[in-house]
Amino acid sequence: MKLGAVFPQTEIGADPGGVRAYAEGVQDLGFEHLHAYDHVLGADRASHPGFSGPYDSDSLFHEILVVFGYIAAVAPRLELVTGVVIAPQRQTALLAKQAAEIDVLTGGNFRLGVGLGWNAVEYEALGMNFHDRGRRLEEQIELMRRLWTEPVVTFEGRWHRVTAAGLNPLPVQRPIPIWFGGYADAALRRASLLGDGYLPRLAPSPPPEVGQVLERVREAGRDPESFGIDARISVAEGTPDEWRRAADAWREAGPTHLTLVTTGGGLEGPDAHVRRLEEALEVLR
């Protein structure tokens, strides 16, 4: 089981030196991968009655793929993971290009986690339809995999058209692994049929969708042993004993990865997050 951390988007601050110090600290502790969450624009709650999302215009978010380009240079041993990028609110060919570039910069040490998101305000601002995002995501996956593996692509789908064009450079991994987030029935179906792995929700023990997605993988005639599960547990709050119990509960489910979350416990700045990861590491090892 590989051990990683979640980049503390909302609590790390905007100083590039802090981003570098955090990434180097995570790498120096021996973690193998680093997740980051995606958020492009924050909605002003006062102007959007009924808005109930977890992030708004007061939430600081580094752009996920740009910051990965930076982290690839300062912490080159870390596998970088979008956990998750909201693919349907982004242009597909551009996302494929950006992902290919991160894969090149990391030497093929990148996973593209994808999901649908929840923020209709963000979709509107980016010029994308919020209501057909699930169906478009499936077509996006097909097109991106072709763009990552073929030097020249011609593709005509319901939402995408590419006429004899291709990415250069192609990624190191051909194709880049695609992992799915989400826990609705449709998300589990997509993960089992189209995904290389699954990113469950943050939980102190395996939620029921973990078993459900693995069963769907079997039903699809795929080998569950080749399908990844990246569990997340919080070490932002609670006691070392609670962290250990959560890790043990997940270990019994046999995930391929375990990722530690330090956001949400009042830690201030990158150094505090690295110290908490060090404390958790001592407990879990």
N, C-alpha and C positions, 0 to 999 in steps of 0.2 A: 504494500500500500504506500503510494507516494504521498509526501506531505507538502502542503503549500499554504499560501496565505492569500487573503483578499485585500487588495489595495484600498486603503481607507479614504475613498474619494472625498466624502463630505467633511473629513476631519484632518486632512493632511496639510491644507493650506495651498496658496498659490505660488510659494517660493520654489523655483526650480532646484535650488540647493537642497531643500527638504525632500523633494521627490527623489533626488539622487541618493541622499543619505538613507532614505527608507529602503529603496531598491537594493542598494549595496548591503544594508544591514540584513535584509531578508536573505540575500544570497550568502552572506558570510555565516549566517546561522545554519546553513545547510539545507534550507528549503529548496524544493525542486521546481515549484511552479508558482506563478502569481496570477491571480484573477483580477479583473477590473470590471466594474459595472458601467453601463452606458446610459448617458442622459445628455441631450444636446441643448434643450431649452427648458427653462423652468417657468411654470405658470404663476402668475400673481393671483393668489387665492382671493384677494379682495375683489378682483375683477371677474372671477369665475365662480359664481354661486354654485354650491354643491360639489366643488372640486375636493376630492378626498385622497388624492395620491400621496405617497410617502415623501416625495420630493417636490419642491416648488422653486420659485425664483430666488429664494434665500439659500438654496442648497448649492454648494460649490462642487462642480464636476469638471475634472480635466477631460478633454476629448480623448476617447478611449484609444483610438488607433494612432493618434499623434503622440500621446504620452508613451505608447508602446514602442514607437520608433526611438524615442529618447532612452527608455529603459533598456532596450536591446543593446545600446552602446555602453551604458554604465554598469549593467549587471548581465553580462552575456551568457551566464550559465543557467539563468532562469528560463523555464518554459513559460511563455506568455499565453494567457487564456482570456478571451472575451466571455464574461460570464453574467449576462449575455449582451451581445450587440443586437439592437432592435432592427433587424434586417429589412422589414418591409417599409420602414420610413426612410430608407436610404436607396440611392440609385444602385442597381445591381452590379453593373459593369464597374462602377467606381469602387464599390465595396470589394468586389473580386480583386481589383487592382491593388487596393490598400492592403488587403489580406495577403496577397502574393508578395508584396513588398516587405511586410512584417516577417513573413516566412523566410524570405531571402536574408533579411538583416539578422534573424535569429539562427540562421543555418538550419532551418527546418524544425525549429523548436517552438511551434505555435499550434494552438487549437482555436478554431472559430466556434465559439458557443453562440447560438442564435435563439431568438425568441420574438414574440409578437408585441410585447409591451402593453401598456395600459393607458397611455397618455394621449388622448385625442387632440389636446391642444398642441402638442409637439408634432403630431402627424400633420395637422393643418398648416403649421408654420413651415414645414419641410415640403409641402405640396404633394403629400401622399394621402391616399384614401384609407381611413381608419377601418372601414367596414368590410373590406375584402382582403385584409392583411393575411389571413390564414391561407387562403388559396394562392395568393401571390407568393407567399414564402416558399411553397412547394415548387413553384416554377423557378424561383430564384435559386434554389438549391441545384436543380438540374442544370441551369445555365452556368452557375459559378463553377461547378465541377467540370463542365466542358471547357470553360475558359482557362482553368488551371491545368488542363491536361492536353489541350490541342493548340498548336501554334496559330491556327486560323480557324475561326468558327463561323458558321452560318446557322442562325437559330431564329425561328419564328414561332412564338407562343401566343398566348392570349394577351399578355401584358408586355412582352419583350420582343424586340427584333434586333438582331445583329446580322450584318451582311458582310461576310468575308473579312473579318477583323479579329485581332487577337492581342493578348497581353505579351509584353516583352519587358522585363524578364518574366519567364514562368517561375512559379514557386519551386522550392526544393522538394517539398512533398507534393506529389501529383496523384491524387488531389490532397488538399489540406483537409485534415479531419474536421468534421462538422458534428458538434454536440448540441443537443436540444435542451432548453429549459422549459418550464411550464408544467402544470399538473392537471389541466383539463383533459378530458377524454381525447379530444382531437390532438392535443400536444403529445400525449403518450403514443397515439397512433403514428404520428409523424416521426417521433424519435425511434420507434421500433422498426419502421419501414425504411427510413431515410438516414438515420443517424449512425454515427460511429460511437456515440456514447450519450449519457443522460446526466443532466445537472439538476439534482433534486433541490427542493427548497431548503432553506436553513432550518434545521431541526435537531433536537438533542437525541433523537433516535430515528431509525428509518421510517418515514411515512409510508402509507400503504401503496402509493404510486410506484415505489421502487420495485416491489414485487410484481405489480401490474405490468410495468413496462418490460421487465425481464420475461414474464409469461408471454407477452405479445411478441417479443423477439423470437421465442421458441415457436410460437404459432406461425410466424412468418417464415419458418425454416432456416433461421439464422442461428449461429452458435453464440449463446450467452457468454461464453468464456472470452469471446473476442469483442464484446460490447462493454464499454467502460461506464463506470458509475463514479461520479465525483461528489462525495458527501461534504456538507458544510456544517460546522458546529461553531457556536459562539464562545469565545474566551474573553469577551469584553467585560462581562460581569460574572458573578457566581464565584464559587470556590474551586481550588484545584481538584478536590474530590469530584465535584460536579463535572469538570472538564474531562476527567479520567473516565467517569461513568459514561459520558456521552460518546467518547472515542471508543470505548469498549463495546457499547451497544451497536455502533456502526461497524466495528471490525467483524462482529458476528455475521453481519449481512454480506461481507465480502466485497466491499467497494475497491476499486482500483486506486482511488485517490481520496485523501482526506484534506480538507481545506479549512483553515482557521480564520475566523472573523473577529476583528478587534473593534469594529465600529459599533457605537451605541452605548459605550460604557463611560463616557465622559473623558476619555483620554484626549490630551491636547498636544497636537503636533506629532511629527514623524518619529521622534526619539521615543516618546511614550508608547507608541504602537510597537516599535521594535522591541522595547523592553518587555512589553506584555507577551509578545511572541516568544521571547527567550524564556520567560517564566513558564509559559505553557509547554514549550518544548521539553523543558526539564521534567515536567510532570508526565507528559505523554511517552517519553522515551524510557 
